[in-house]
Every structure is written in structure tokens, then in C-alpha cells.
Amino acid sequence: MRLSRASKQFHAPRACALIGALMVIVDTSAAQRPTLSKNVREYVAIDTPTVVLTHVRVIDGTGALPRENQSIVVRDGRIAALGDAASIESPPGAQVLDLTGKSVIPGLVMMHEHLYYPTGPGVYGNLSESFTRLYLAGGVTSMRTGGNSNGYGEINIAGEIARGDKPGPWMDATAPYLQGPGLGVTQMYELKSANDARRMTSFWADAGATSFKAYMNITRAELAAAVKEAHRRGLKITGHLCSITYREAATIGIDDLEHGFFVATDFVPEKKPDVCPGQNVGMTALAAVDTSAAPFKSLVAYLIAHHVALTSTLTVFETFTPGQPTPPGLDVLDPILKQQFEQFHETVNKKTESMYIGLFAKERAMEVTFARAGGLLLAGTDPTGAGGVIPGYSDQRQVELLVGSGFTPLEAIRICTLNGATYLGKATRIGSIAVGKQADLVVIGGNPAAQISDIRNVEMVFKQGVGYDPAKLIASVKGKVGLF
């Protein structure tokens, strides 16, 4: 990557006319660029008011074909101009990056992330420092936490990032899980009634949570109360469900459903209302579903008609599926946790029989069917399970897995950028590369539109026009993830 200052004079009539033609009205509701703390600046490679990315391939996140030999002018955290490199001159004083042979995609907008990781059976350690750095290093510039086991912690961390006190993506901070009795996780409050669900939703909205997640043992009445209160406040609610079927949740008004169809209990014979039959029971029933038959097609149509999105989290289920490769990024883990997961992965791959072998392939086909029918498919990684799902690395892997499911690279990139922004209601600001939008950009060595594995070659991540060094972010936590 060659960096230089613009040496030739800015040709005002030509350039101003062109830039003026490309400029749009700036969204004044967008967050202003924060003043970065010393802690954040440690990882910053570029923080110049005006930066030009030139001779670059632009993959804009909309699904459109890549545009070759482009220039992107970034000014004060926004995309000020975009067009053929030969047509756009660099403004005086701009920092110019010659990105010949490289690609730029929008910052990833990932919708099922966590700030905790399994450090033992049933034990989840909160890892706000290492995880936020790894997400950013992997190209994630916006994310939703798909469940909160740290109370005020995630809300405060989102605030610290927004103020420039901590490096990391912008965060849609989800409140603690909305969960009824039965799971036995001591970090979760257990709802007692529909009124309790409304009260809890109201309390955490007042506390600063910007999203909600219903969990496995919630009742229909409790979900309905939470949905009504969240929507009254202009907030959305998703769910990892079991006691409630997908169709029931769609009728109630839920906005999103996690893990694709993996956890749907719609196909469990004689399922009792408001009772979770067990996640394995649900997956066994799902494995027997004929995706070409009316029951599945009807469910897909119902979800789409009720504007319910689905979040794909193939990365976490891949770790349970025999025959899948070792997940990327394990070297950043604490050595004991790394060894722990490697032993688990070895055990999984020795299995000759597992329901995940067929179910993993079926789930991928189901997600493609949902998206092709017009459903809004989102993506996330869910760094839980037995481990091995490493922030940043797994977000890149999720894009690869979507391509392996049958999406084109351009479709997969859109799912992980513009679709997430659309769900969040921020598509006018983030999620694609266009004049006037926030300069959340990922510089990639190679061409992920032709070879999706190039998505791993992240060389720089711009968030609001500030360029972060992925190598420095990763080096700061390598060998220590799981500890902080």
C-alpha cells in the first residue's frame, strides 16, 4: 500500500463540478466523529481530515458488480466523492492511498455478536476489551449484541466506543435476555408474568439498551408484552426461541429470529403451547422436514408477509458439524482455551454419525430459500457453543459460509453489510458505499467478488473515516483472548 500527499494542484472547476454532482445532503442525525482517546489512537493508522483511496476496486454492498479503478474521497468521516480514478483529482492536502489491485467493501454490519466467550462448561467470561478490538480488526464496523449477560456492561461499552474512549464497532446494545424459568442460568433474570416482561423491557430501555432478545422459555403472553413495549419505544426485538414457534412469534410481531431455522420448533409433533420441547427435539424434527413441501414453504411465506428477518449464524453450528475445517483465529486465544477447543474439534471430527451432518446442509439450503423468496436474511457469528468462534475471524468466515450455501460472493457481502443496516434502520448512513454515507470501509488485499476467501485479507478498516490497523489490534490481544 503506497501512501502519499496530493502533490498536484486541485483543479477547482473540474473537480468541484464533479464532486458537486456526486455530493448528497448529509444526514445531520448521524453521529459526529468523536475525539479519540490515547487508548484508541494506539491502533489508528490514518486520521487525516481528507483521505483519497485511489485505483481501487469498489464492491459497494448493494450486490452490484464491482467497479474497477475507482477513487473514493473521504472528508470528515463521510464519503465526499466516488467515481473513476481518472475523473477525480485529489483535493490539496489530502492523504492519498494507492490501492491498485485491492478492493474496498463496506464495513460489516453483523447482527448476532457477543462480548462473552465459553471459558468452561456453562461458564461465560465477559471479554469486552479483546472482543471489541477483534471485531474491528476483522472489518466489523457495526454490530448488534445478540444477548446480554453483563447487565449495564454492554450498554456502557457501547457508550465508551461511541465517545472514542475504546476501539471497536458501533454497537446496538441488547438488554439482558427476556427469559422464563427452566434454563437454570444464574446470570439470567427469570420472567414471572407478562407484566413483568413489560416492566423489564421498559426498565432496560430507560437504562439505554437499544435492542431486545427473547429467549428459549418465554411465553407467548410475555413475548407479546415485550414486543408491544419495545415497539412503543421505537426499538426492535429478536428471539432465540423454543417455547414459542416461529409462526406464533411472527403473529405476535417479533422483528427477527436468530439462528436461521435451526431452533424452530414449528415442526415438532404435538408441541405443547409455551413449552420448550428441547432444542435437540426441535432439530430432530427439522431434520425430517421436506423443504419442497407445503409446510416449510408456508412458514417461509408467513415470515416474509409479517416482515420477520432471519439471522444466519452458521459459524457456531459449523463447530458441531463433523468434516468442517478448523475455525480461523484460534491463535489469539489463551493457550489453555485454544487447546480445550482443539480437543473438542478433534472429537467432533472423529464422529461418523451426527445429526449436524445432514442438518447443517439443510439449514444452509433453507436460508437460501428464505432469501430467494424475498426474506431479509441477516448474518452473525454467535461466539458461544463450545468455543472456537472468534470475533472478526468468524465474521469473515460467516461470509465464506454463505457463499458455500449457494449465495454469490456479492450476495453474501450484501447480507453482511446492507441487509444488517436495513434491519437497523440505518441504511441511509451505513451498509453500502455511496456519496454522503459514513466512511465505514474495509480495504482488502485481492478480490472477494471473484474469490471469497480474500475476505480474510483485511489490510485496513475505516470507521467514520478513521483508518485502523488490524495487525496492531490483533497483536494487542494475541494469546490473551479469554482473559479480558
C-alpha positions in Angstrom: 0.0 0.0 0.0 1.6 3.3 -1.1 0.7 6.5 0.9 1.4 10.0 -0.4 0.2 13.5 -0.1 -1.5 15.0 -3.1 1.2 16.9 -5.0 -0.6 18.4 -7.9 -2.9 21.4 -7.6 -6.5 20.7 -7.1 -8.2 21.7 -10.4 -11.2 23.6 -8.9 -13.6 24.0 -11.8 -13.3 20.3 -13.0 -13.1 18.7 -9.6 -15.7 20.9 -7.8 -18.2 20.3 -10.6 -17.7 16.6 -10.4 -17.7 16.3 -6.6 -20.7 18.6 -6.5 -22.5 16.3 -8.9 -21.8 13.4 -6.6 -22.5 15.0 -3.3 -25.7 14.4 -1.4 -27.3 16.1 1.6 -25.6 14.8 4.7 -27.7 13.1 7.3 -27.4 15.6 10.2 -28.8 13.0 12.6 -25.7 10.9 12.1 -23.2 10.6 15.0 -20.3 13.1 14.7 -16.8 11.8 14.6 -15.7 11.5 18.3 -12.5 12.8 19.7 -10.3 9.7 20.0 -8.6 8.9 23.3 -4.9 7.9 23.6 -6.1 4.3 24.1 -7.8 4.3 20.7 -5.1 6.3 18.8 -2.7 3.5 19.6 -4.4 1.5 16.9 -5.0 4.3 14.3 -3.0 4.3 11.1 -4.8 7.2 9.4 -6.7 10.1 10.8 -6.5 12.8 8.2 -9.5 15.1 7.5 -9.4 14.2 3.8 -8.3 10.8 2.5 -8.4 9.5 -1.1 -8.5 5.8 -1.8 -7.5 5.6 -5.4 -7.1 2.9 -8.1 -9.3 0.6 -6.0 -12.0 -1.9 -6.8 -15.3 -0.9 -5.2 -17.7 -3.6 -4.1 -20.4 -1.3 -2.8 -22.5 -3.8 -0.8 -25.7 -3.5 -2.8 -25.0 -6.6 -4.8 -24.0 -4.6 -7.9 -21.0 -5.7 -10.0 -17.6 -4.4 -8.8 -16.3 -1.1 -10.2 -12.7 -1.2 -11.2 -10.1 1.6 -10.9 -12.2 3.9 -8.7 -11.4 6.7 -6.3 -13.1 7.4 -3.1 -12.7 10.8 -1.4 -13.3 10.7 2.3 -13.8 14.0 4.1 -14.6 14.5 7.8 -15.8 10.9 8.2 -18.0 10.9 5.1 -17.7 9.8 1.5 -17.5 13.1 -0.4 -16.9 11.7 -3.9 -16.8 8.4 -5.7 -16.0 7.7 -9.3 -13.5 6.7 -11.9 -9.9 7.4 -10.8 -9.2 9.2 -14.0 -12.0 11.6 -13.3 -11.4 12.6 -9.7 -8.5 14.7 -8.7 -7.2 14.6 -5.1 -8.0 17.7 -3.0 -5.0 19.7 -1.8 -3.6 18.3 1.5 -5.4 15.0 1.1 -3.7 11.8 2.2 -3.7 9.6 -0.9 -3.6 5.8 -0.7 -2.8 4.0 -3.9 -4.8 0.7 -3.6 -4.0 -0.8 -7.0 -5.1 -4.4 -7.0 -7.1 -4.1 -3.8 -10.8 -3.9 -3.0 -12.9 -1.8 -0.7 -16.2 -3.2 0.7 -18.5 -1.5 3.3 -17.8 -2.2 6.9 -19.5 -5.4 8.0 -22.8 -4.9 9.9 -23.1 -8.1 11.9 -26.3 -9.0 13.8 -25.6 -11.7 16.4 -22.4 -11.0 18.2 -21.4 -11.3 21.8 -18.9 -9.8 24.3 -18.5 -13.1 26.1 -17.0 -16.5 25.4 -17.2 -20.0 26.9 -14.3 -20.5 29.3 -15.7 -23.7 30.8 -18.8 -25.8 30.9 -21.7 -23.4 31.5 -19.2 -20.5 32.2 -19.1 -17.4 30.0 -16.4 -14.9 30.6 -17.0 -11.2 29.6 -14.4 -10.1 27.2 -15.2 -6.5 26.3 -11.6 -5.4 25.6 -10.3 -8.2 23.4 -13.6 -8.8 21.6 -14.3 -5.2 20.6 -10.7 -5.0 19.1 -11.0 -8.2 17.2 -14.4 -7.3 15.7 -13.0 -4.1 14.4 -9.8 -5.8 13.1 -12.0 -8.2 11.2 -13.8 -5.5 9.4 -16.9 -5.2 11.6 -17.8 -1.5 12.0 -21.3 -2.0 13.3 -22.8 -4.9 15.3 -25.7 -6.0 17.5 -25.0 -7.9 20.6 -27.3 -11.0 20.4 -27.9 -11.3 24.1 -26.5 -9.6 27.2 -25.2 -11.5 30.2 -23.4 -8.5 31.6 -26.2 -6.1 32.6 -25.1 -2.5 32.3 -21.7 -3.6 31.0 -22.6 -3.8 27.3 -24.6 -0.5 27.4 -21.6 1.3 29.0 -19.2 -0.3 26.5 -21.3 0.9 23.6 -21.1 4.4 25.1 -17.4 4.2 25.5 -16.9 3.2 21.9 -19.3 6.0 20.7 -17.3 8.6 22.7 -14.0 7.5 21.3 -12.7 6.1 24.6 -12.5 2.5 23.4 -11.7 0.9 20.0 -14.5 -1.1 18.5 -17.5 -1.2 16.2 -20.6 0.9 16.8 -22.9 -1.3 19.0 -26.6 -1.9 19.1 -26.6 -2.9 22.8 -29.1 -5.6 23.6 -30.7 -5.7 27.0 -30.4 -8.8 29.3 -32.3 -11.8 27.9 -36.0 -12.0 28.2 -36.3 -15.5 29.6 -38.7 -17.5 31.7 -37.9 -20.3 34.2 -36.4 -23.5 33.1 -32.9 -22.8 31.7 -31.1 -22.6 35.1 -28.6 -19.9 34.1 -27.9 -17.9 37.2 -26.9 -14.8 35.1 -30.4 -14.5 33.7 -33.4 -13.0 35.3 -36.5 -15.2 35.1 -39.7 -13.5 34.0 -42.8 -14.1 36.2 -45.6 -12.7 34.0 -46.5 -10.7 31.0 -46.5 -7.5 33.2 -43.0 -8.5 34.4 -41.9 -8.7 30.8 -43.3 -5.3 30.0 -41.6 -3.9 33.1 -38.3 -5.4 32.3 -38.4 -4.1 28.7 -39.3 -0.6 30.0 -36.5 -0.6 32.6 -33.7 -1.6 30.2 -34.9 0.8 27.5 -34.7 3.6 30.1 -31.2 2.3 31.0 -30.0 2.7 27.5 -30.5 -0.6 25.8 -31.3 -0.2 22.1 -32.4 -3.8 21.3 -34.1 -6.8 23.0 -33.8 -10.6 22.7 -36.4 -13.1 23.8 -35.0 -16.5 24.8 -36.0 -20.1 24.9 -38.5 -20.3 27.7 -40.5 -17.2 27.3 -44.3 -17.5 27.0 -46.5 -16.0 24.2 -48.1 -13.5 26.6 -44.6 -12.4 27.9 -43.3 -12.0 24.4 -46.4 -10.0 23.3 -45.9 -7.7 26.2 -42.2 -7.2 25.5 -42.9 -6.6 21.8 -45.5 -4.0 22.5 -43.3 -2.1 24.9 -40.2 -2.3 22.7 -42.2 -1.1 19.6 -43.8 1.7 21.6 -40.3 3.0 22.2 -39.2 2.5 18.6 -36.9 -0.5 19.4 -36.8 -3.9 17.9 -36.8 -7.4 19.4 -35.4 -10.6 18.2 -35.5 -14.1 19.6 -33.7 -17.4 20.0 -37.0 -19.3 20.6 -38.1 -22.8 21.6 -41.2 -22.5 23.7 -42.8 -20.3 21.0 -42.9 -21.4 17.4 -41.7 -19.1 14.6 -45.2 -18.7 13.3 -46.5 -17.7 16.7 -43.7 -15.2 17.1 -44.4 -13.7 13.7 -48.1 -13.3 14.6 -47.1 -11.6 17.9 -44.9 -9.1 16.0 -41.3 -10.2 16.6 -38.8 -8.4 14.3 -36.2 -11.1 13.8 -35.4 -14.7 14.6 -32.0 -16.0 15.4 -30.0 -19.0 14.0 -32.0 -19.2 10.8 -34.3 -22.2 11.1 -32.0 -24.3 13.4 -34.0 -23.6 16.5 -37.6 -23.5 15.0 -40.0 -25.8 16.9 -42.8 -25.4 14.3 -42.3 -28.9 13.1 -42.3 -30.7 16.4 -45.2 -33.2 16.5 -47.8 -32.3 19.2 -45.8 -29.4 20.6 -47.4 -28.0 23.7 -48.1 -24.2 23.8 -45.5 -22.2 25.7 -43.4 -25.3 26.4 -39.9 -25.8 25.0 -39.7 -29.4 23.9 -35.9 -29.2 24.0 -33.6 -27.8 21.3 -32.4 -31.3 20.2 -36.1 -32.4 19.8 -36.7 -29.4 17.6 -33.6 -30.0 15.5 -34.5 -33.7 15.1 -37.9 -32.6 13.8 -36.3 -30.1 11.5 -34.0 -32.7 10.0 -37.1 -34.6 8.8 -38.7 -31.5 7.1 -39.1 -31.6 3.3 -38.1 -28.1 2.2 -40.0 -28.5 -1.1 -43.3 -29.4 0.7 -46.1 -27.0 1.7 -45.5 -26.8 5.5 -42.0 -25.3 5.1 -42.9 -23.1 2.1 -45.9 -21.9 4.1 -43.8 -20.9 7.1 -41.3 -19.0 4.8 -44.2 -17.1 3.2 -45.7 -16.3 6.6 -42.5 -14.9 8.0 -41.9 -12.8 4.9 -45.5 -11.5 5.0 -45.0 -10.5 8.6 -41.7 -8.7 7.8 -39.7 -11.0 10.1 -36.0 -11.2 9.4 -33.8 -14.2 10.0 -30.2 -14.1 11.3 -27.9 -16.8 10.0 -25.2 -18.0 12.5 -23.6 -20.8 10.5 -20.2 -20.3 12.2 -21.3 -21.6 15.6 -23.1 -24.6 14.2 -20.1 -25.4 12.0 -18.1 -26.1 15.1 -20.5 -29.0 16.0 -20.5 -30.5 12.4 -18.1 -33.3 11.6 -16.0 -32.7 8.5 -15.8 -28.9 8.7 -12.4 -27.2 8.8 -10.7 -25.8 11.9 -12.2 -22.3 12.6 -9.8 -19.4 11.9 -8.3 -17.2 14.6 -7.6 -19.8 17.3 -4.1 -18.4 17.9 -5.5 -15.3 19.6 -6.9 -17.5 22.4 -5.3 -18.1 25.8 -3.3 -21.3 25.2 -5.4 -23.3 27.6 -8.6 -22.3 25.9 -7.0 -22.9 22.5 -6.1 -26.5 23.5 -9.5 -27.0 25.0 -11.3 -26.2 21.7 -8.8 -28.1 19.6 -9.6 -31.2 21.6 -13.3 -30.6 21.2 -12.9 -30.1 17.5 -10.9 -33.3 17.1 -13.6 -35.2 19.0 -16.3 -33.8 16.7 -14.4 -34.7 13.6 -14.0 -38.3 14.7 -17.8 -38.8 14.8 -19.2 -40.9 12.0 -22.8 -40.2 13.0 -24.2 -36.8 13.9 -27.5 -35.1 13.3 -25.5 -32.0 12.4 -24.1 -33.6 9.2 -27.4 -33.5 7.4 -28.9 -30.6 9.4 -26.1 -28.2 8.6 -26.5 -28.7 4.9 -30.3 -28.5 5.2 -30.2 -25.3 7.2 -28.0 -23.6 4.6 -30.5 -24.6 1.9 -33.4 -23.3 4.0 -31.6 -19.9 4.4 -31.1 -19.6 0.6 -34.8 -20.5 0.1 -35.9 -17.8 2.5 -33.7 -15.1 0.9 -34.6 -16.1 -2.6 -38.3 -15.8 -1.7 -37.7 -12.2 -0.6 -36.9 -12.6 3.1 -34.4 -10.3 4.8 -31.5 -12.5 5.7 -29.0 -11.1 8.2 -25.8 -12.6 9.5 -23.9 -13.0 12.7 -21.5 -15.4 14.4 -22.6 -16.2 18.0 -19.2 -16.8 19.7 -20.6 -19.3 22.2 -21.2 -23.0 21.9 -18.1 -24.9 22.8 -15.8 -22.1 21.7 -13.8 -21.7 18.5 -16.0 -18.8 17.2 -13.5 -15.9 17.3 -14.7 -12.4 16.7 -13.6 -10.8 13.5 -12.2 -14.0 12.1 -15.6 -15.7 12.4 -17.4 -12.8 10.8 -15.2 -13.2 7.7 -15.9 -17.0 7.9 -19.6 -16.3 8.0 -19.3 -14.6 4.6 -17.5 -17.6 3.2 -20.1 -20.0 4.6 -22.9 -18.0 2.9 -21.1 -18.4 -0.4 -20.8 -22.1 0.3 -24.5 -22.2 0.9 -25.2 -21.1 -2.6 -25.1 -17.3 -2.5 -22.8 -15.4 -4.8 -19.9 -13.5 -3.2 -21.7 -10.2 -3.9 -24.9 -11.5 -2.4 -23.1 -12.7 0.7 -21.3 -9.4 1.2 -24.7 -7.6 0.9 -26.2 -9.9 3.6 -23.3 -9.0 5.9 -23.5 -5.2 5.2 -26.5 -3.6 3.7 -29.0 -6.1 5.0 -27.9 -5.5 8.5 -28.0 -1.8 8.1 -31.5 -2.1 6.6 -32.8 -4.0 9.6 -31.2 -1.5 12.0 -32.9 1.4 10.1 -29.5 2.8 9.2 -29.3 2.0 5.5 -29.2 5.7 4.6 -26.0 6.1 6.7 -24.1 2.7 6.6 -24.1 -0.7 4.9 -23.1 0.4 1.4 -20.6 2.6 -0.4 -22.2 5.8 -1.7 -21.6 9.5 -1.7 -22.9 11.1 1.6 -22.7 7.9 3.6 -20.5 7.4 6.6 -17.0 6.2 5.6 -17.1 2.8 7.1 -14.9 0.9 4.7 -12.7 -2.2 4.7 -9.6 -2.4 2.5 -9.0 -5.9 1.3 -6.0 -7.4 -0.5 -7.4 -9.2 -3.5 -10.9 -9.5 -5.0 -13.5 -11.2 -2.7 -16.1 -10.8 -5.6 -14.1 -13.4 -7.5 -12.6 -15.4 -4.6 -14.4 -15.0 -1.4 -11.5 -16.3 0.7 -9.9 -12.9 0.0 -12.3 -11.5 2.6 -9.7 -12.6 5.2 -7.1 -10.3 3.7 -8.2 -7.2 5.7 -5.4 -4.5 5.5 -7.2 -1.5 7.0 -10.6 -0.7 8.5 -12.0 2.7 8.2 -14.7 3.7 10.8 -16.1 7.2 10.3 -13.2 7.9 8.1 -10.5 6.9 10.6 -8.2 4.1 9.4 -7.4 1.4 12.0 -4.5 -1.1 11.7 -5.9 -4.6 12.0 -2.4 -6.1 12.8 -2.0 -3.8 15.8 -5.5 -4.6 17.1 -4.9 -8.3 16.9 -1.4 -8.1 18.3 -2.7 -6.3 21.4 -4.8 -9.4 22.4 -3.0 -12.3 20.8 -2.7 -15.2 23.2 -4.8 -13.5 25.8 -8.4 -13.8 24.5 -10.4 -15.4 27.2 -8.7 -13.4 29.9 -10.1 -9.8 29.3 
